[in-house]
Amino acid sequence: MSTEAALATSRRQLEALRDVATAVGSQLELDPLLRSIVGAVCTVVGCERASLFLLDETTGEVVSRVLTGTVAEIRIAPGKGIVGAVLASGEPVHADDAWADPRFQRHVDEGTGFRTRSILAVPLRAHDGALKGVVQALNKAVGPFDDDDVQLLAALGAELAVALERARLFDELRRKKVEADRRVQELDLLVDIDRALLAADGAQALLDIVVDRAVALLPATAASVAVLNPRTSALVFRAAAGPYANTVIGRAIPSDRGFAGVAFSERCTIRIDDASVDPRAHRGDIHGGSADGPLLVAPLRVPLARDHARERSDATRAVERNGGDDDRVLGVIVVTRDRGAPAFADADERLLKLIANRVALALDAEEQKEKARARDRLESMGRMLAGIVHDFRTPMTVISGYVQLMATTDDPAERQQSADNVLKGTEQMSSMIKQLLAFARGDSEVLLRKVWAENLTRDAAESLRRLVEDAELDFVVDVHTKSAVRADELKIKRALANLVKNAREALQTTPPPAPARPRITLRVGDDGDDVLLSVTDNGPGLAPAIEARLFQEFATFGKENGTGLGLALVKRIAEEHQGSVVVDNLPGAGCTFTLRLPRA
């Protein structure tokens, strides 16, 4: 080779090395960079083709990463062929006549039609010396491969090592970014779902929101949620979105059959590319009578650690039989796509699991709230029973008094009057039972009629005197009205009885200082278009903390036998009469409760 030709070759080699160095410094994407470097190999060593093999650390083989020409992927084990020899020894190998070298794998040429004449292969090492692959050059254009070619290829190998390390770091950074973006997306999803769940009014609204979200986010053609019915052990579809939603809702399927049943009973996620050919398909268990495309099912699982202190029922234990004590399954969420649509991916499965977990926790919370409400209802019913006893005391006291009077008198007229009063008392008790039940239901069955306020007050006073006659207090009736009101007499009398009873208890607990005697005053009078019925005592008055919660249901304020219904009933009765009740409190000097009723 002439001096000028040698200089030209050297210049091309230097330019190629410079281009490689530039590419290594500017290119972060691995595949384009490797193609640039392998292309430079042909220029630097003057060969026909070049190849790069990278180590597969799981198998110990090297795999062709970049091949010039049209050769498909090649995998080579250590010791197999010339590349395998370099992989095994870690030393460069070159053969001037490849077909004469026993290590050469002729079948590659025979399969491709390419004729390899000479070959040079050098190891590719990382900065720490670890073997990462092999660089190979085929068919030098002029003469055999020599030591200069080995050094040049080794130099390119060093650049390749730098490129691989940079690309590895870049890929790792990119993976971390993708993972971070995915987690942010999942957090956004959870926030979105939580916001929707908080806005939902009850479990059904919650499920309706979830299926709509699932269709939009995955995306999917249809979605549904089936929840276990513990009485029948069947899965019942309670919510659905998609073209067949109306036919899906309400459908019950066995909890161990079909895609939904398998996911539920085996406590696992099911992902299928074509549900129509899967043997687990159960006729009619998924949208529209069948599932004939991609399908994804996730169980609604609640960790038992969340409620380990709760007592589990036999039905719950049966549900847990296949999953140990790790969690319990409330149901499943199912999403489908049309036939021919893209299959669900790992990201879709992960997303559906997130949705399923959130739904399960929300359903569990709703279930616990319902149990708490049931306990509260039972407690309220118990208090209602106590309230019946509470309110029966007034008519029972009256009845007892008249029965005693009947036993001690021979006057037929007095006996008849007492009998009539006993009958009134029993009728009042019957009416009170009905009214208490109406109170519990929140009904307002008020039988209004025109009554004279004076007559109503004096009639009530007769019963109220017997309520307080053994309490060693003065009971005063003060009437200053000729007006009428439209009222349910029994309810107004009942309200007054509750007010008088409270006044009596206050005076018995803290009587006024001597020489004053305990006193209750029942007063009726006019105030513009209203009639005022008031009960006043000269007891200790009300503490501010009590006054603020005075008319709340079940507020007993520490009374040992109190039900907390008395004043709440008074307030309800006043409101049923389009009136009101107020308290005028004088701490240390007593208080006055006033019923304000519209005049007739």
C-alpha positions, 0 to 999 in steps of 0.5 A: 500500500502506498504512503498516500493510501495508508494515510487515507486509510488512517484518516478514515479510521480516525474519522470513524473513531471520532464519529464513534466518540461523538455518538457515544457522547451524544446518543443515549438510545442504545440501539441507534448507538450500537448500530453506529458503532458496528457500522464504524467497525467496517470502516475502521478495520476495512471489513465486509460485515460486522456483528455485536453479540451481548451476554445474556447473563441468565443463560451464559450465552451471547445473543446477536444484538446488531448484525450487518446484512440480513442475518437473523438473531443468533445465540452462541454458547461458550466454546461454540464457534469462534465467537464462543471461543472468545466468550470462553477464553476472554481472548481475541481470535482471528482466522485468515481462513474461516472454513479451515478453522475447526471452530468455525460454524459452517451451518451459519453460512450454509443457512444464509448463503453468505461466504465467510473468508476471514474473521476477527473476534475480540471480547467486549469488557466493561470498565471493571473488566467483566466480559459483556459480549463479543465484537466480530468483523468478517472478510477484511477487504485487503489482506488478513486481519493483523494486530493493528486490527485487533487493537483498533477493534479493541479500541472500538470495544472500549467505546462500546463498553462506555456506550453500554454502561451509559445506556444501562444507566439511561435505561435504568433512569427511564425505567424509574421515571416510567415507574414513577409516572405510573405510581403518580398515575395510580395515585391520581386514580386513587384520589379520583376514585376516593373523591368519587366514593366520598361523593357517593350516597351509599353503596349502590351509588358507589358501585355505579360510579366505579363501573363507569370509571373502570370503562373510561380508565382501562378503557373497556367496553363493559364493566360490572361488579358482583357482590356475594349474597351470604344467604344464597352464596351466589354472586349478584351483579349489583352494578354494570356499565356498557351496552348490556348493563340492564340485562346484567344488573340483578343477575345471580351466578354461582360463586364457584363457576364462570370467570367471576366465580373462579376469580372469587372462589380462587381469590385470584385475578383472571386475564384472558385474551379470548374468553369465548374459547376458555373452558371456564366460560359459564353461559350467561355469567358475563355481559350480554349472555357471553364474553367473546373478547378480552376479559379481566376479572379481579376479586374485591379483597379486604385484608383481615388485618383491617378488621382482625378484631371483628367477629367473623360469621360462619359465612365469612369463614366459608368465604375464607376457606381457600385463602387462609386468613390473609383476606376475605373476598366480598365479590368481583369486578369484571371488565370486557372488550369486544372481540378483536379489541387489544388484549388487556395488558399488565398495566390494565391488570394492575389498574383494575386491582387498584380499583378493586381494592378501593371498592372492597375497602369502601364496601367494607366500610359501608358494611360496617356502617350498616352494622353500626346503624343496625346496632343503633336501631336495636339500641333505640328500640330498647330505649323506646321500650324504656320510653313506653314505661317512662310515659306509662307512669302518668296514666298508670298513676292516674288509673291506680288513683281512680281504682283505689277511689272506686274501692273506697266509695259506695257512691255509684256516681263517683264509681262511674266517674272513676271508671270513666277516668280509668277508661280514659287512662287506658285509651291514653296508654293505647294511643301513646303506644301508637304515637311512640311507634309513629315517633320511631318511624318519623310519622306525624299522625296528628288528629287536630280538633278545636278545643278550648284552651281553658278546658284542656288545661283544667282537664290535664291538671286533674291528671297532673295533680295525681302525678305530683301528689306524693311529692310534697310540693305545691301544684298551682294552676293559673288560667287566663284565656278564653281562646281555642286551639286546634290540637290533639288533646292527648298529645298536648296532655302528654307534652304537659305531663312530660314537662311536669314530670321533669319539673318534679324530678328537678325539685326532688333533686334540688329543692329551693332553699327554706323556707320556700316550698317546692312549687310547680305552676301550670299557666295558660294565657294569650299572646297575640295570635298564640296561646301559651301553655307553660310549666314553671318550677322554682328549682335549681334551673338548667346548667348551660351545657344541658340547655344547649342539648335540651331537646335532642333525642336520647339526651339523658343528662346523667339520669339513672332511669332516663330515656332522653325522649321526654323533651324530644317528644315535647318538641315533636308535639309542638312542631306537629301543631305548627307551634314551638317550645322554648325554655326560659332558664334562671340558674338557681331560680328555676325555669319555665318551659312554654308551649306556643300554639296557634289560636283556632 
